Amino acid sequence: MTQVVISYTIPCEMKHRIVIDTNVFVSALRSRRGASFELLSLIGVWEFEVAISVPLILEYESAAKRILDSLPLSEEDLEAILDYICSVATHRKIHYLWRPQLKDPGDEMVLELAVESGSEFIVTYNEADFKGADRFGIRVVTPGAFLREIGRSK
């Protein structure tokens, strides 16, 4: 008789799951200094998970391409960054729209992704735009505050 042994590891601490708002993504592309760049640099290091959706990735791409001439990146660099995020992030499809919840309809897809993915945080520079996210158990924080939360002070 063959014996099957199943082995698994239970992490000591659960990773935080986050959604990164477009303004943080664009800020990281503009400068290698600051919390936004550090946060993007940590994607895939497994200290936290990033949730993405097709609409959010398309928004990242659109926003970055609008300012590409002012960025220290080529279009190929931008595509490589987006491809990397897509390769390491948790992909989610939004099946239920919670609209309207926020004052800016453009922010609704970020909140919906956070709710659907079970994210603990929305990381943004526009905290006031996500007033009410706490109803879903989601904390809205700046990149610096999130880095402090995971022990990477900035």
BELURZI-V20583 format. One record per residue. N is the residue number from 1. RES is the residue in one letter. PSI is psi as a letter, one per 30 degrees, with the letter a starting at -180 (* if undefined). OMEGA is omega as a letter, one per 30 degrees, with the letter a starting at -180 (* if undefined). D_CENTER is the distance of its C-alpha to the mean C-alpha in Angstrom with 2 decimals. Layout:
# BELURZI-V20583
n=N res=RES psi=PSI omega=OMEGA d_center=D_CENTER
n=N res=RES psi=PSI omega=OMEGA d_center=D_CENTER
This chain:
# BELURZI-V20583
n=1 res=M psi=k omega=a d_center=48.11
n=2 res=T psi=k omega=l d_center=44.72
n=3 res=Q psi=k omega=l d_center=42.47
n=4 res=V psi=k omega=l d_center=38.72
n=5 res=V psi=k omega=l d_center=36.55
n=6 res=I psi=k omega=a d_center=32.95
n=7 res=S psi=k omega=l d_center=30.86
n=8 res=Y psi=l omega=a d_center=27.37
n=9 res=T psi=k omega=l d_center=25.52
n=10 res=I psi=k omega=a d_center=24.06
n=11 res=P psi=k omega=l d_center=21.45
n=12 res=C psi=e omega=l d_center=22.69
n=13 res=E psi=k omega=l d_center=19.51
n=14 res=M psi=k omega=l d_center=16.76
n=15 res=K psi=k omega=l d_center=13.33
n=16 res=H psi=k omega=l d_center=10.82
n=17 res=R psi=k omega=a d_center=8.16
n=18 res=I psi=l omega=l d_center=5.06
n=19 res=V psi=k omega=a d_center=3.14
n=20 res=I psi=k omega=l d_center=2.78
n=21 res=D psi=l omega=a d_center=6.33
n=22 res=T psi=e omega=a d_center=8.57
n=23 res=N psi=e omega=l d_center=10.79
n=24 res=V psi=e omega=l d_center=8.78
n=25 res=F psi=e omega=a d_center=8.40
n=26 res=V psi=e omega=l d_center=12.09
n=27 res=S psi=e omega=l d_center=13.16
n=28 res=A psi=e omega=l d_center=12.22
n=29 res=L psi=e omega=a d_center=14.28
n=30 res=R psi=e omega=a d_center=17.08
n=31 res=S psi=k omega=l d_center=17.81
n=32 res=R psi=f omega=l d_center=17.72
n=33 res=R psi=l omega=l d_center=18.47
n=34 res=G psi=l omega=a d_center=16.43
n=35 res=A psi=e omega=a d_center=13.46
n=36 res=S psi=e omega=l d_center=10.88
n=37 res=F psi=e omega=l d_center=12.56
n=38 res=E psi=e omega=l d_center=12.90
n=39 res=L psi=e omega=l d_center=9.26
n=40 res=L psi=e omega=l d_center=8.72
n=41 res=S psi=f omega=a d_center=12.04
n=42 res=L psi=f omega=l d_center=11.15
n=43 res=I psi=k omega=l d_center=8.75
n=44 res=G psi=f omega=l d_center=11.35
n=45 res=V psi=f omega=l d_center=13.57
n=46 res=W psi=g omega=l d_center=12.98
n=47 res=E psi=f omega=l d_center=12.80
n=48 res=F psi=l omega=l d_center=9.61
n=49 res=E psi=k omega=l d_center=7.90
n=50 res=V psi=k omega=l d_center=4.56
n=51 res=A psi=k omega=l d_center=5.61
n=52 res=I psi=l omega=l d_center=6.53
n=53 res=S psi=l omega=l d_center=9.85
n=54 res=V psi=e omega=l d_center=12.56
n=55 res=P psi=e omega=a d_center=12.71
n=56 res=L psi=e omega=l d_center=9.20
n=57 res=I psi=e omega=l d_center=9.93
n=58 res=L psi=e omega=l d_center=13.33
n=59 res=E psi=e omega=l d_center=12.36
n=60 res=Y psi=e omega=a d_center=10.60
n=61 res=E psi=e omega=a d_center=13.86
n=62 res=S psi=e omega=a d_center=16.14
n=63 res=A psi=e omega=a d_center=15.09
n=64 res=A psi=e omega=a d_center=15.39
n=65 res=K psi=f omega=l d_center=18.63
n=66 res=R psi=f omega=a d_center=20.14
n=67 res=I psi=g omega=a d_center=20.16
n=68 res=L psi=e omega=a d_center=20.60
n=69 res=D psi=f omega=a d_center=24.13
n=70 res=S psi=g omega=a d_center=23.07
n=71 res=L psi=l omega=l d_center=20.52
n=72 res=P psi=h omega=a d_center=21.81
n=73 res=L psi=l omega=l d_center=20.58
n=74 res=S psi=l omega=l d_center=22.33
n=75 res=E psi=e omega=l d_center=21.14
n=76 res=E psi=e omega=l d_center=21.34
n=77 res=D psi=e omega=l d_center=19.10
n=78 res=L psi=e omega=l d_center=16.42
n=79 res=E psi=e omega=l d_center=16.94
n=80 res=A psi=e omega=l d_center=16.78
n=81 res=I psi=e omega=l d_center=13.39
n=82 res=L psi=e omega=l d_center=12.04
n=83 res=D psi=e omega=l d_center=14.18
n=84 res=Y psi=e omega=l d_center=12.94
n=85 res=I psi=e omega=l d_center=9.25
n=86 res=C psi=e omega=a d_center=10.94
n=87 res=S psi=f omega=a d_center=13.26
n=88 res=V psi=f omega=a d_center=11.26
n=89 res=A psi=l omega=l d_center=8.33
n=90 res=T psi=j omega=a d_center=9.55
n=91 res=H psi=k omega=l d_center=10.87
n=92 res=R psi=k omega=l d_center=11.85
n=93 res=K psi=k omega=a d_center=14.64
n=94 res=I psi=j omega=a d_center=15.22
n=95 res=H psi=f omega=a d_center=18.84
n=96 res=Y psi=k omega=l d_center=19.41
n=97 res=L psi=k omega=a d_center=18.81
n=98 res=W psi=g omega=a d_center=18.92
n=99 res=R psi=l omega=f d_center=20.08
n=100 res=P psi=k omega=l d_center=21.24
n=101 res=Q psi=f omega=a d_center=19.50
n=102 res=L psi=l omega=a d_center=18.41
n=103 res=K psi=f omega=l d_center=20.62
n=104 res=D psi=j omega=a d_center=18.61
n=105 res=P psi=f omega=l d_center=18.45
n=106 res=G psi=f omega=l d_center=15.79
n=107 res=D psi=f omega=a d_center=13.27
n=108 res=E psi=e omega=a d_center=14.43
n=109 res=M psi=f omega=l d_center=12.26
n=110 res=V psi=e omega=l d_center=9.04
n=111 res=L psi=e omega=l d_center=11.22
n=112 res=E psi=e omega=l d_center=12.68
n=113 res=L psi=e omega=l d_center=9.67
n=114 res=A psi=e omega=l d_center=8.97
n=115 res=V psi=e omega=a d_center=12.74
n=116 res=E psi=e omega=a d_center=13.30
n=117 res=S psi=f omega=a d_center=10.96
n=118 res=G psi=g omega=a d_center=12.34
n=119 res=S psi=k omega=l d_center=9.29
n=120 res=E psi=f omega=a d_center=10.85
n=121 res=F psi=k omega=l d_center=8.64
n=122 res=I psi=k omega=a d_center=7.16
n=123 res=V psi=j omega=a d_center=6.78
n=124 res=T psi=l omega=l d_center=9.13
n=125 res=Y psi=f omega=a d_center=12.59
n=126 res=N psi=i omega=a d_center=14.04
n=127 res=E psi=e omega=a d_center=14.37
n=128 res=A psi=f omega=a d_center=17.56
n=129 res=D psi=f omega=a d_center=16.11
n=130 res=F psi=g omega=l d_center=14.53
n=131 res=K psi=k omega=a d_center=17.84
n=132 res=G psi=f omega=l d_center=18.58
n=133 res=A psi=f omega=l d_center=15.23
n=134 res=D psi=f omega=l d_center=17.13
n=135 res=R psi=f omega=a d_center=19.43
n=136 res=F psi=g omega=a d_center=16.91
n=137 res=G psi=g omega=a d_center=16.41
n=138 res=I psi=k omega=l d_center=13.02
n=139 res=R psi=k omega=l d_center=12.96
n=140 res=V psi=j omega=a d_center=11.75
n=141 res=V psi=l omega=l d_center=11.67
n=142 res=T psi=l omega=l d_center=11.69
n=143 res=P psi=e omega=l d_center=10.25
n=144 res=G psi=e omega=l d_center=13.82
n=145 res=A psi=e omega=l d_center=14.12
n=146 res=F psi=e omega=l d_center=11.24
n=147 res=L psi=e omega=l d_center=12.87
n=148 res=R psi=e omega=a d_center=16.12
n=149 res=E psi=e omega=a d_center=15.00
n=150 res=I psi=g omega=l d_center=14.52
n=151 res=G psi=g omega=l d_center=17.66
n=152 res=R psi=i omega=a d_center=16.55
n=153 res=S psi=k omega=l d_center=18.24
n=154 res=K psi=* omega=* d_center=17.72
